[in-house]
Amino acid sequence: MAEPAQARAALGFGVVIPFVDHLGIELLGFEEGASELAFAPRPEHLNSLGMAHGGATMTLLDVAMATAARSVQMEMAAVTIEMKTSFMRPARGRLIAKGRMMQRTATMAFTEASLYDDKGRRCAHATGTFKYVLPNPA
């Protein structure tokens, strides 16, 4: 029997992230300061030009960076402190985000991520700073 989407997300990400589940972001891998995620935008995720909306692509990049940060300290959550995104080309088709932790301290992670389209072309790049916090007990 197939597991519910939230249970699958919790197994991969280590926690349930309702917005990530809502968007259908798929975790392909994360370990040792790196992550890889996939996102297949649906019509409601597109802008008026028929490409992935910038907000949806920024979410994918944000999650890729946070996941890369969490991969080295799974018992902690990683919350976004700041993020800068550069859009380089339209993002179309199934998108792949690859995140990487560049440096960390005891409480902060400095990360980057790139977003690739279905032809393997880089569409966007982001850098971000994340703070490690204890998860909120539910």
RAUR-V622008 format. One record per residue. N is the residue number from 0. RES is the residue in three letters. SS is DSSP state (a for helix, b for strand, c for the rest). PSI is psi in whole degrees, 0 to 359 (none if undefined). OMEGA is omega as a letter, one per 30 degrees, with the letter a starting at -180 (999 if undefined). Layout:
n=N res=RES ss=SS psi=PSI omega=OMEGA
n=N res=RES ss=SS psi=PSI omega=OMEGA
This chain:
n=0 res=MET ss=c psi=135 omega=a
n=1 res=ALA ss=c psi=144 omega=l
n=2 res=GLU ss=c psi=149 omega=l
n=3 res=PRO ss=c psi=154 omega=a
n=4 res=ALA ss=a psi=319 omega=a
n=5 res=GLN ss=a psi=322 omega=l
n=6 res=ALA ss=a psi=319 omega=l
n=7 res=ARG ss=a psi=317 omega=l
n=8 res=ALA ss=a psi=318 omega=a
n=9 res=ALA ss=a psi=324 omega=l
n=10 res=LEU ss=a psi=318 omega=a
n=11 res=GLY ss=a psi=304 omega=a
n=12 res=PHE ss=a psi=343 omega=a
n=13 res=GLY ss=c psi=345 omega=l
n=14 res=VAL ss=c psi=161 omega=l
n=15 res=VAL ss=c psi=126 omega=l
n=16 res=ILE ss=c psi=96 omega=a
n=17 res=PRO ss=a psi=319 omega=a
n=18 res=PHE ss=a psi=321 omega=l
n=19 res=VAL ss=a psi=318 omega=l
n=20 res=ASP ss=a psi=318 omega=l
n=21 res=HIS ss=a psi=319 omega=a
n=22 res=LEU ss=a psi=339 omega=a
n=23 res=GLY ss=c psi=26 omega=l
n=24 res=ILE ss=c psi=134 omega=a
n=25 res=GLU ss=b psi=130 omega=l
n=26 res=LEU ss=b psi=119 omega=l
n=27 res=LEU ss=b psi=331 omega=l
n=28 res=GLY ss=b psi=151 omega=l
n=29 res=PHE ss=b psi=129 omega=l
n=30 res=GLU ss=b psi=153 omega=l
n=31 res=GLU ss=c psi=43 omega=l
n=32 res=GLY ss=c psi=14 omega=l
n=33 res=ALA ss=b psi=154 omega=l
n=34 res=SER ss=b psi=159 omega=l
n=35 res=GLU ss=b psi=128 omega=a
n=36 res=LEU ss=b psi=156 omega=l
n=37 res=ALA ss=b psi=150 omega=l
n=38 res=PHE ss=b psi=123 omega=l
n=39 res=ALA ss=b psi=96 omega=a
n=40 res=PRO ss=c psi=134 omega=l
n=41 res=ARG ss=c psi=169 omega=a
n=42 res=PRO ss=a psi=324 omega=a
n=43 res=GLU ss=a psi=354 omega=l
n=44 res=HIS ss=a psi=4 omega=a
n=45 res=LEU ss=b psi=157 omega=l
n=46 res=ASN ss=c psi=187 omega=a
n=47 res=SER ss=c psi=348 omega=l
n=48 res=LEU ss=c psi=3 omega=l
n=49 res=GLY ss=c psi=15 omega=l
n=50 res=MET ss=c psi=164 omega=a
n=51 res=ALA ss=b psi=133 omega=l
n=52 res=HIS ss=c psi=142 omega=a
n=53 res=GLY ss=a psi=324 omega=l
n=54 res=GLY ss=a psi=322 omega=l
n=55 res=ALA ss=a psi=319 omega=a
n=56 res=THR ss=a psi=324 omega=l
n=57 res=MET ss=a psi=323 omega=l
n=58 res=THR ss=a psi=316 omega=l
n=59 res=LEU ss=a psi=316 omega=l
n=60 res=LEU ss=a psi=318 omega=l
n=61 res=ASP ss=a psi=314 omega=a
n=62 res=VAL ss=a psi=323 omega=l
n=63 res=ALA ss=a psi=319 omega=l
n=64 res=MET ss=a psi=316 omega=l
n=65 res=ALA ss=a psi=321 omega=l
n=66 res=THR ss=a psi=320 omega=l
n=67 res=ALA ss=a psi=319 omega=l
n=68 res=ALA ss=a psi=317 omega=a
n=69 res=ARG ss=a psi=337 omega=a
n=70 res=SER ss=c psi=340 omega=l
n=71 res=VAL ss=c psi=354 omega=l
n=72 res=GLN ss=c psi=72 omega=a
n=73 res=MET ss=c psi=335 omega=a
n=74 res=GLU ss=c psi=351 omega=a
n=75 res=MET ss=b psi=153 omega=l
n=76 res=ALA ss=b psi=157 omega=l
n=77 res=ALA ss=b psi=115 omega=a
n=78 res=VAL ss=b psi=144 omega=a
n=79 res=THR ss=b psi=127 omega=l
n=80 res=ILE ss=b psi=316 omega=l
n=81 res=GLU ss=b psi=156 omega=a
n=82 res=MET ss=b psi=137 omega=l
n=83 res=LYS ss=b psi=133 omega=a
n=84 res=THR ss=b psi=136 omega=l
n=85 res=SER ss=b psi=126 omega=l
n=86 res=PHE ss=b psi=128 omega=a
n=87 res=MET ss=c psi=329 omega=a
n=88 res=ARG ss=c psi=163 omega=l
n=89 res=PRO ss=c psi=140 omega=l
n=90 res=ALA ss=c psi=114 omega=a
n=91 res=ARG ss=c psi=153 omega=l
n=92 res=GLY ss=c psi=195 omega=l
n=93 res=ARG ss=b psi=127 omega=a
n=94 res=LEU ss=b psi=144 omega=l
n=95 res=ILE ss=b psi=132 omega=l
n=96 res=ALA ss=b psi=134 omega=l
n=97 res=LYS ss=b psi=119 omega=a
n=98 res=GLY ss=b psi=155 omega=a
n=99 res=ARG ss=b psi=134 omega=l
n=100 res=MET ss=b psi=124 omega=a
n=101 res=MET ss=b psi=324 omega=a
n=102 res=GLN ss=b psi=154 omega=l
n=103 res=ARG ss=b psi=157 omega=l
n=104 res=THR ss=c psi=189 omega=l
n=105 res=ALA ss=c psi=331 omega=a
n=106 res=THR ss=c psi=353 omega=a
n=107 res=MET ss=b psi=153 omega=l
n=108 res=ALA ss=b psi=136 omega=l
n=109 res=PHE ss=b psi=122 omega=a
n=110 res=THR ss=b psi=169 omega=l
n=111 res=GLU ss=b psi=159 omega=l
n=112 res=ALA ss=b psi=149 omega=l
n=113 res=SER ss=b psi=148 omega=a
n=114 res=LEU ss=b psi=131 omega=a
n=115 res=TYR ss=b psi=144 omega=l
n=116 res=ASP ss=c psi=184 omega=a
n=117 res=ASP ss=c psi=354 omega=l
n=118 res=LYS ss=c psi=7 omega=l
n=119 res=GLY ss=c psi=11 omega=l
n=120 res=ARG ss=c psi=138 omega=l
n=121 res=ARG ss=b psi=126 omega=a
n=122 res=CYS ss=b psi=330 omega=a
n=123 res=ALA ss=b psi=157 omega=l
n=124 res=HIS ss=b psi=142 omega=a
n=125 res=ALA ss=b psi=153 omega=l
n=126 res=THR ss=b psi=152 omega=a
n=127 res=GLY ss=b psi=155 omega=l
n=128 res=THR ss=b psi=132 omega=a
n=129 res=PHE ss=b psi=144 omega=l
n=130 res=LYS ss=b psi=133 omega=l
n=131 res=TYR ss=b psi=129 omega=l
n=132 res=VAL ss=b psi=157 omega=l
n=133 res=LEU ss=b psi=139 omega=l
n=134 res=PRO ss=c psi=148 omega=l
n=135 res=ASN ss=c psi=116 omega=l
n=136 res=PRO ss=c psi=133 omega=a
n=137 res=ALA ss=c psi=none omega=999
